[in-house]
């Protein structure tokens, strides 16, 4: 299995309605792309103050590297990016094997 972590800094003009739409798009990937095992979405609530402006986290689990690699070029991923990318100021992406 592969974990795919996104740390997201949204543009200042993005709002809760935008975040809800984006969250729904991410979470629907489980039904829309075979091999996407789970999607978790959360907002930073750490009291440490070390998030450097990154406010949201997306944690996706893929059945394997082949699924992750397919997902990156999948039409459903492209559809998600149409909703997501216009709101992103900056992003960090990290993947690792479980």
Buried (B, 14 or more C-beta within 10 A) or exposed (E): BBBBBBBBBBEEEBEEEBBEEBBEBBBBBBEBBEBBBEBEBEEBEEEEEEBEEBBBBBBBBBEEEEBBEBBEEBEBBEBBEEBBEEBBBEBEEEEEEE
